Amino acid sequence: MPHILITGANGQLGHALVTQFASADRLTCWTRPDRDIADPAIADAVAEAGPDVVINAAAWTDVDGAEEAPEDAFAVNALGPKYLAEGCARCGAEFVQVSTNEVFSGEAGRYYREYEQISPGSTYARSKAAGEHAITAVLDRLYIVRVAWLYAPGGNNFPAKISAAADRLGSLRVVSDEFGNPTHAPDVAAAIAQLIEKRRFGIYHLTNDGCASRYEWAVELMRLTGRQSLPVTPIAAHEWPRPTMPPPHAVLINQAGAALGINLRNWREALADYVRTEFSM
Ligand SMILES: NC(=O)c1ccc[n+]([C@@H]2O[C@H](COP(=O)([O-])OP(=O)(O)OC[C@H]3O[C@@H](n4cnc5c(N)ncnc54)[C@H](OP(=O)(O)O)[C@@H]3O)[C@@H](O)[C@H]2O)c1
């Protein structure tokens, strides 16, 4: 197994990647306190570490907060991947950059394969799109892995927040006209491990199979945690105002990965696994 370097090792996906690659001959894990990917010196650090593969799971992920701090979001999400790619170019490493479904405008009813034109709306989405462009200018041997609606045990994610709100309020109001692919981070980590063995560089959509509205996701979570009688009211996105309006239907299709035999299970099956771990059911 090659020497793997993981950035953002304390994040939801980063943690899942550390677990996935725990048996690698050599594993280097960097958290934000170890190394700031927005520091240009990160390129030297990568070149010195000399890994075979760098997987960047570090990112500015505060979508609403990016509107208030666009320079900081671009520094982490656009310049950070560029510096990492420069380090990879210097030591001959391959690079996996994790990106987002939000690079697509997500008009109602649209499904997005890997080759579709991107059209990011929010500052966060533009910063992630800029990261995709920046690394493509530096490196050929790279994978861009777009994911969506990530969650993992212990994370600060939609299922955790919905579960806490259900306990606190005894009922839920959940947006029913925003759709995506609920995706279990450990499944993405396993898919990335499969992908880097193929050495077929390019853009991939590695999400759990199928799609859901936030409302359907919440209802399924309530069912799986034995709270099916808790009232869940569907509401429109405009009834839940946010500083940024997410793309209503940025649903990803995994065509490129599936063609190589990389298939992620259905989101309901993955959510059931998460519930067993997180709620000890
Ligand atoms: N979460 C989602 O629903 C979602 C959806 C689509 C795409 N994605 C993408 O998937 C990837 C992983 O997301 P995630 O949910 O695992 O994110 P996460 O849990 O927020 O983890 C991100 C990690 O990056 C670290 N980080 C932030 N700024 C950094 C910097 N300047 N230098 C080094 N590390 C830094 C954070 O450290 P601190 O904890 O110290 O801040 C955190 O550990 C990201 O590329 C994200 O854009 C996520």
Ligand as a Chemical Component Dictionary entry (heavy atoms), coordinates in Angstrom:
data_LIG
# 
_chem_comp.id                   LIG 
_chem_comp.type                 NON-POLYMER 
_chem_comp.pdbx_formal_charge   0 
_chem_comp.three_letter_code    LIG 
# 
loop_
_chem_comp_atom.comp_id 
_chem_comp_atom.atom_id 
_chem_comp_atom.alt_atom_id 
_chem_comp_atom.type_symbol 
_chem_comp_atom.charge 
_chem_comp_atom.model_Cartn_x 
_chem_comp_atom.model_Cartn_y 
_chem_comp_atom.model_Cartn_z 
_chem_comp_atom.pdbx_ordinal 
LIG N1  N1  N 0  -20.308 18.231 4.998  1  
LIG C1  C1  C 0  -20.993 18.164 3.859  2  
LIG O1  O1  O 0  -22.227 18.021 3.857  3  
LIG C2  C2  C 0  -20.288 18.257 2.542  4  
LIG C3  C3  C 0  -21.047 18.262 1.362  5  
LIG C4  C4  C 0  -20.380 18.347 0.135  6  
LIG C5  C5  C 0  -19.004 18.406 0.106  7  
LIG N2  N2  N 1  -18.295 18.411 1.257  8  
LIG C6  C6  C 0  -16.826 18.471 1.174  9  
LIG O2  O2  O 0  -16.311 17.291 1.759  10 
LIG C7  C7  C 0  -15.054 17.565 2.370  11 
LIG C8  C8  C 0  -15.046 17.058 3.792  12 
LIG O3  O3  O 0  -16.118 17.684 4.506  13 
LIG P1  P1  P 0  -16.404 17.340 6.047  14 
LIG O4  O4  O 0  -17.873 17.327 6.223  15 
LIG O5  O5  O -1 -15.578 16.181 6.474  16 
LIG O6  O6  O 0  -15.843 18.682 6.707  17 
LIG P2  P2  P 0  -15.510 18.990 8.237  18 
LIG O7  O7  O 0  -16.032 17.930 9.126  19 
LIG O8  O8  O 0  -15.914 20.408 8.451  20 
LIG O9  O9  O 0  -13.921 18.888 8.251  21 
LIG C9  C9  C 0  -13.109 19.806 7.614  22 
LIG C10 C10 C 0  -11.768 19.776 8.301  23 
LIG O10 O10 O 0  -10.921 20.722 7.653  24 
LIG C11 C11 C 0  -10.166 21.357 8.656  25 
LIG N3  N3  N 0  -9.683  22.658 8.189  26 
LIG C12 C12 C 0  -10.403 23.791 8.004  27 
LIG N4  N4  N 0  -9.599  24.782 7.589  28 
LIG C13 C13 C 0  -8.345  24.264 7.521  29 
LIG C14 C14 C 0  -7.090  24.793 7.173  30 
LIG N5  N5  N 0  -6.944  26.071 6.809  31 
LIG N6  N6  N 0  -6.011  23.974 7.201  32 
LIG C15 C15 C 0  -6.129  22.687 7.589  33 
LIG N7  N7  N 0  -7.301  22.123 7.934  34 
LIG C16 C16 C 0  -8.395  22.906 7.899  35 
LIG C17 C17 C 0  -11.114 21.495 9.825  36 
LIG O11 O11 O 0  -10.396 21.709 11.003 37 
LIG P3  P3  P 0  -11.137 22.385 12.285 38 
LIG O12 O12 O 0  -12.088 21.352 12.761 39 
LIG O13 O13 O 0  -10.007 22.652 13.216 40 
LIG O14 O14 O 0  -11.813 23.616 11.767 41 
LIG C18 C18 C 0  -11.836 20.157 9.789  42 
LIG O15 O15 O 0  -11.143 19.192 10.546 43 
LIG C19 C19 C 0  -14.824 19.066 2.192  44 
LIG O16 O16 O 0  -14.029 19.274 1.054  45 
LIG C20 C20 C 0  -16.212 19.622 1.925  46 
LIG O17 O17 O 0  -16.155 20.806 1.175  47 
LIG C21 C21 C 0  -18.894 18.325 2.475  48 
# 
loop_
_chem_comp_bond.comp_id 
_chem_comp_bond.atom_id_1 
_chem_comp_bond.atom_id_2 
_chem_comp_bond.value_order 
_chem_comp_bond.pdbx_ordinal 
LIG N1  C1  SING 1  
LIG C1  O1  DOUB 2  
LIG C1  C2  SING 3  
LIG C2  C3  SING 4  
LIG C2  C21 DOUB 5  
LIG C3  C4  DOUB 6  
LIG C4  C5  SING 7  
LIG C5  N2  DOUB 8  
LIG N2  C6  SING 9  
LIG N2  C21 SING 10 
LIG C6  O2  SING 11 
LIG C6  C20 SING 12 
LIG O2  C7  SING 13 
LIG C7  C8  SING 14 
LIG C7  C19 SING 15 
LIG C8  O3  SING 16 
LIG O3  P1  SING 17 
LIG P1  O4  DOUB 18 
LIG P1  O5  SING 19 
LIG P1  O6  SING 20 
LIG O6  P2  SING 21 
LIG P2  O7  DOUB 22 
LIG P2  O8  SING 23 
LIG P2  O9  SING 24 
LIG O9  C9  SING 25 
LIG C9  C10 SING 26 
LIG C10 O10 SING 27 
LIG C10 C18 SING 28 
LIG O10 C11 SING 29 
LIG C11 N3  SING 30 
LIG C11 C17 SING 31 
LIG N3  C12 SING 32 
LIG N3  C16 SING 33 
LIG C12 N4  DOUB 34 
LIG N4  C13 SING 35 
LIG C13 C14 SING 36 
LIG C13 C16 DOUB 37 
LIG C14 N5  SING 38 
LIG C14 N6  DOUB 39 
LIG N6  C15 SING 40 
LIG C15 N7  DOUB 41 
LIG N7  C16 SING 42 
LIG C17 O11 SING 43 
LIG C17 C18 SING 44 
LIG O11 P3  SING 45 
LIG P3  O12 DOUB 46 
LIG P3  O13 SING 47 
LIG P3  O14 SING 48 
LIG C18 O15 SING 49 
LIG C19 O16 SING 50 
LIG C19 C20 SING 51 
LIG C20 O17 SING 52 
# 
